[in-house]
Amino acid sequence: MNNTFSIKRFTFLFKKTIAERPMQNIGVVALLLILSLILYAAAKQLAGFNAAQNLTFIWGLSGGGFFLASFSFGYFNNNASGSSYLTLPASFFEKWLCGILIAGVLYPIIFLSFYHLIDVIFVSSYHNSLDPTSLFYKQQYESVFTFGLNGIIACKVYSIFFFLTGAMLTGGLYFNKTALIKTGIAICAFYIIGFGLNWLIAKGLFNNMKDALPYDHVTLEIGKQEGTLLLPSSIESFFHYSLSYFLPAILWLLPLVRLKEKEF
């Protein structure tokens, strides 16, 4: 067991990984938080609070995790540089755990704390700027509220985060150069192929199809009206859990296999 995991050795590896490349770890996180703040402020002025909260949460968590994962696991991709060379005694599991801790645990905690803080500040500032004597005060006050971190939108974004970050963790190890770009292209190709095949199959089955969402529904044009065909609940649940949990889990575990292959 000591050959696979040692808390002392892992602690040393983690500190070394952070200390050796502070601009690509701490600096990237700080930049992502600053960009999230700018996006929130700009979107609030242009599109309102609701759009600002949603856009910032989606970009900051999912996009931020994607970018940070490219730096974290790209660091261990080459045995001739970085911690993977300087700390050869570290096991493949400890290197995997180090990358997972940075991109999959610490960053979400830091971002969610920062996001909630700025959200509370902006919402409180808006509430304080309202005129209590106005006839529309209650309506204006209740129209803006803090973003629910356990709401429906947040849960969907968590699924996106796990998928995108998992894809980047895998891509960071399997693509030797420009992993960020190659992984982004691979994800786009995955969605295009998925939607394209789904559309072609639905088009072949229904001549009056208007649109089709993969593993969810098909919308048909019936005269001047529209009708929607839904997947049976059991099949829908199967695809939902597979795409939301099973596929991301595979993507998060694949780097563990790749790191083992790269051991000396």
N, C-alpha and C positions, 0 to 999 in steps of 0.2 A: 504493500500500500504506500510505503514511503517513496517508492520509485515513481508513483503516479501523482500523489498529492502530499505536500508538506506545507503546513500553514506558514512556517518561517520562510521557506523558499518562495512560496507564492507571494507573501507580503513584500519580499525583496524585489521580486519580478514586477509587481504592480507599481511600487515606488519608482523603480528604475524606468519603467515604461513611461510614466508621467513626467519624471524629471528630465529624461533625455530629449523629449520633444515637447516642451511646454507650449510652443506656439501652435502645434498641430493637435493638441489635446485641450489644454485650458484655453488657449487662444481661439480655437474653433468654437468651443462652447460659448465663450464670451461674445464672439461675433454673431453666433446664431441668436443669442438672447437680445443683442442690440438690434439686429434686423427684425426680430419678432416685435420689439417695441415700436420700431419705425413703421412696420406694416400695420400694426394695430392703430396707431395714431393717424396714419394716412387713410386707411380704409374707413375709419370712423367718420372722418370728415367727408369722404366721397360717397360712401354707401350706407352709413349708419352703424349703430352699435352691433346689431345682430350679424351683419356681414363681417364686420371687423373681428368679432369674437370667433366666428367659425373659421374664417380664412387664416387667422393667426394661429389658431389651435391646430388646424390641419397642416399648415406649412411648418410651424415650429416643431411639432412633435414628429410627424411622419417624415417631412423633408429633413429636419435636423438630425433625426436618428439615422437616416439614409447617408447623409454626408459624413457624420461622425464615424459611422461603421466603416466607411471606406478608408479612413485614416487608421482606425484601430486595428483592423485585421490586415490591411495592406502593409502594416508595420511588420507583421510576422510572415509576410509572403516570401521574403528573400532571406535565405540562411546566411548570406554574406553581409548583412547589415542589421542594425537595430538590435533589439533585445534578443531576437531569435539566435543571433550569433554571440552576443556578449554574455548571455546567461544560458549557455548550453546545458547546464545541469537541470534547468527547468523542463518539466515534462510537457508533452503535447496537451494534456488535460489542463495544466496550469496556464499555458498560453491561451487556450480556448476560453478558460474561465476569466482570464484577465480582460480579454476583448469583450466578452459578454457583460462583465461587470461595468466596463466603461460605457459601452454603447447601449446596453439593454437594461441597466439598472440605475446607474448614477445619473446619466443624462435625462431619462424620463423624470426622475425625482427632482432634479435641478430645474428642468423646464416647467414642470407642473407647478412647482412652488413659485417660480418667477412669474409664470403666466397668471396664476391666481392673484398674486400680489398686484400686478399692473391692472388686472381686470377690476379688482376691488377699488383701486385708486381712481380709475377712469369713471367707473359707475358712481362712486361716491361723489366725485367732483361734479358729475352731471346732476345728480340729485340735489346737491347743495346749491347749484346754479339756478334751480327752478324757483319761481315765485309762488310761495305758499298761498297767496291770496287769489291766484288765478283760478278761473272756473275749470280749467283743464289740468290743474295741478295733479290730482290723483291719477288721471289717465296718463299723463306724461311720466309721472313717477313710476307707475306700474308697468309701463311699456319697456323700461330698461332695467335689467336685472343681471346679476353675475352669472357667468357661464357655469352650467352644471357639469362638474367633472365626472359624475356618474350617470349622466343623462344618455339618451338614445344616440345623439350625435357623437358624444364623447366615446361611447362604446364602439361605434363604427370606426372612428379614427384610431382607436387602440388596435383594432384588427388590421387596419391599413399600416400602422406603425410596425406591427409584428411581421407583416409580410414584407414590406419594403426593407426594413432593417435586416431581416433574415436573408433576403435576396442579396443585399450588399455585403453581409458577413461572408456569404458563400462566394460571391463574385470577387471580393477582395483577395481571396486565396486562390481561386481557380483561374483568374485572369492576371497574368504577370504584369502587364502594362496597361495604363489608362483604364483601370478596373471600374472607376466611377462611370465613365462614358459607356463602356461595354456592357456593364450591368444595367444601366439605364436603357440602352438599346434592347437588351434581352427582355426586360420587363415590358417595354412597349410592344415588342414582337409577340410576347406571350398574350397580352390583352388583345392585340389586333387579330391574331390567329384564333383566339377563343371566341371573340365576338363575330369574326368572319365566318367561322365554321357553323356557329349557332344560327347566324342569319341565313346561310345557304341551306341548312337543313330545314329551318322553318319555312323558307321560301319554297322549297321543294314539296313540303307537305301541305302548305296553305297558299292558294293563288291570291287570296285577298289579304295577305299579311301587310300590316303597316309598320310595325317594329317588333323586335324580339330582344328581351334581356336574358342573357345566358343563365340557365338554371333557375329561372324565376317565372317569366310569363311570356305570352305571345299576344299582341294586340291585332285584332282583325277588323277590317272594314266591312260592315254589313249594310249595304245600301248607303244611306246618309248617316248611319250611326256606327258606333264602334263597340266591339266586344273584347273582353280579355279572358284568355285561357290561362289558368294558373296550374302549376305543377301540384300533384298530390302532396299533402303536407309532409308525409313520411319521406318522399324523395327530395322535397325541398330542404328538409332538415338535414338529410344526409349530405347534400352538396354544400349547404351552409356551413356545417361543422367541418367538413373536409377542407373547404377553402379558407375558413376563418381560423382553424386550429391545427388540423392535421398537416396541411401543406406548409404553414409557417414553422411548425415544429421540426419538420424535415430540414427546412432551410437553416434553422438554427443549429441543428446537429451535424449537418454536412461538414462545416469547418472543422469539427472535431476529428472526422475521418481524414480530411485533407492534411491537418497538422500532424497526425500520426504518420502519414505517408512521407512527410518531409523530415521526420526525425533522422538523425544520423545513424 
